[in-house]
């Protein structure tokens, strides 16, 4: 049994997709980030980061923050969506790291500055939009002639999809990115993705 401390962000939805794909028992503990629930004392006792997602594996008495670590832990625990050995394992870990270190931070900063006054933050908005768009271009090229980022569906796709999904909120135009457009449609139709976003909305 797992408990997922969750808010409906791209990082939160990554873990919901994985839990739904694994078809394991879990419950959602919703945190309202706008109200500052992530800074509550009871949550601070679980993690020093004041961030979601956070997973509790009650069977192992394990408390694990950080979305990438959670995805890898679940994949290894259940022997799914991450090859155990070989070059394909490291291909998946490469793209998982790319999302965590590049796409997420750049898109996250871009979204942050989009919410602020445009005149005061023109440089930052322009910089992060260009950085985010460039990362979309990287992914467009990487998806050439393949359905998923590492050929087989994996935790890398689960990590990447929620950030691509909000392209309109990021003001990133994907009209000229056919591989990403098809990839988004392909993943959006998956059963675990549909149920993850439905449960996230209800939490």
N, C-alpha and C positions, 0 to 999 in steps of 0.2 A: 504494500500500500504506500502510495506517495501522496505528499501534499505539495502543491505548487503555489507559491506566493506569486501573484500574477497581477499585471495591469495590462490593458489592451493596447500594447505598443508592439512594434515589430519584434523586439527581443522577447517579449512575453509570448507572442504567438508562435515563435519558433518551437518552444517547449510543448505547447499544447498540440501542435502538429505531430511532434514525435510521440507523445503519450497516446494520442489517438491512433497513430500508425501501429504502435505496439499493442494496442487493445489491452492495456493493463488498468488495474484499479487505481484511481487517484481522486483527490478532491482539490478544488480550487479555493484558495484563500485570497480574495480580491483586496488589493490595496488601491486607495484613491490617491494618486500622486499629486493631484491639484490641492488636496487637503493636507498633504504632508504626511500621509500614513507611513511612508518609508522611513520617517525619522522617529517613529514611536519607539518607546523604550523596549517593548516586547519584541519588535522586529530587530532593533539594534543588538539585542542579545544573540540573535541568530547569525548576523553578518555585520562586519565592520564597514561595508560599502554603502549602505543605505540605498540599495538598488534592487530592482527586480530584473529578471526572475531569480527565484531561489527555490531549490528542491529539497524536500526532506524525504529520505528513504527510511521509513519507520522500521523496516525489517533489519536494516543495517545500522540504525542509529546514526545516520549520516546526514549532515546538513551541508548542502553544496550550492554556493552562489556562482554566478557567471555563466552565461548561456552556452558558450562553447564547451566549457568543462562539463556542464550538465548533459549536453547532447552526446559528448564522447562517453561519459559514464553510462548513460542509458543504452547507447549502442553496444558497448562492451559487455554490460551486464546481461543484455538480452540477445547478444550475438546477432544483431540485425543492423542494416544500413551503414555499416562500416566494415570493410574487409579486415580480417584478422591479421593478415600478413601481405607482403608484396607491394609492388609499385602502385596498385590501385588504392591501397590503404593510404599511402602518402599523398596520392593525388587528391583524395577526399579531404585529408587533413590540410593540405595546401589551400584548397578553396574555402574550407572552414576558417582558416587563419586569415585569408584574404578578406572574407566578409567581416570578421571581427576587427581587423586592424585597419582596413581601408574603407570598404563600402559603408559600414555602420557609422564609424566616426565622421566621415565626410558628409554623408547624408544627414546625420543627426545634427551636426553643426549648421548645415545649410537650412534645415527646417527651423532650428532655433532662431537664426537671423531673419528668416522670412516672417517670423511673428513679431519682430521689432520694427521700429520706425525705419522706413526705407532710406530716408535722407541721411539719417545719422549713421547708418550702417551699410552704406552703398558698397564700399570696398569689400567688406566681409561677405555680403550677399553674393556679389559677383564672383568672388574667389571660390566660395564653396559650391556655387552652382556649377562653375567650370570643372571643379574637381569631381563632383558627383557625376556630371555628364560624361566625363572622361572614363570613369569607372564603369558606367553603363556601356560605353563603347568597348571597353576591355571584355566585358561579359558577352556582348554581341558577337565579337570575333571568336570567343572561346566556345560558343554554342553552335558554331557552324557545323552542320551535318550530324548533330547529335541531339537526342531528346533531353538529356540531363547533363549537368555540368561535368560529371565523370562517367558518362555513358549509362551506368546503372544509377537508379534513384538512391540517394544517400542523405546523410545528415547535412552535407554541404548544400543540397537543394533546400532542405528545410530551413537552413539559416539564411540563405540568399533570398528566397521567395518573398518573405514578409517585407523586406526593404524595397524590392522591385514593385511590389503591389501598390505602394504609396507614391508611385512616380508622379501622379497628377498633383498631389499635395506638395511635392518637391519642385513642381514646375519643370520637370524633365520630360521633354517630348519624345515619345517612342515611336512616332509615326514612321520614321526612317530606320527603325530597328526591328526588322521582321523576325529575327531569331528570338529576341527577347519577347516580342509580342506573342509568338507561338508558344514559347516557354511558359509565359504567364497563363495563357489559356489552358495549357496542358496540366499545369499544377493546380490551377483553380478548380479543375474538374475532378481532382482526386478526392475520394471519399473522406480521408482523414483531414484534408484541408478544409473541406466544407464543414465537417462536424467541429473542427477546432475553432473556426471563426464563429460558428453558431453558439458554441458553449462559452466562448470568450465574451460574446455580447450579452449572454444571460448571467454571467458571473456577478 
